[in-house]
Amino acid sequence: MPVKINYHRCNGCKACYNHCPADLFGWDEERDIPYIAYPDECWHCGICKMECPVEKAIELTLPPQCWLEINKRFISKLSAPTEFQWPEEG
């Protein structure tokens, strides 16, 4: 899923436009707001969301392929408990 812009919250600061390493965003000069110019080029890095000063103006959801890769890399390294232990009281 590509990144989404919540235009009800966007203040037109250009943070997403200026910081996206994939140049995903275009800029609408007439309306003074960003738009998603190349949705298939999104790296899902999250920089646009991190740089945006307005909470929930940028929505980013990782696609299932990313979660599969995360699971392969990290979950497989976790060791399973050999037996259940109740926590000690006190």
Secondary structure, 3 states (H helix, E strand, C coil): CCCEECCCCCCCCCHHHHHCCCCCEEEECCCCEEEECCHHHCCCCCHHHHHCCCCCCEECCCCHHHHHHHHHHHHHHCCCCCCCCCCCCC
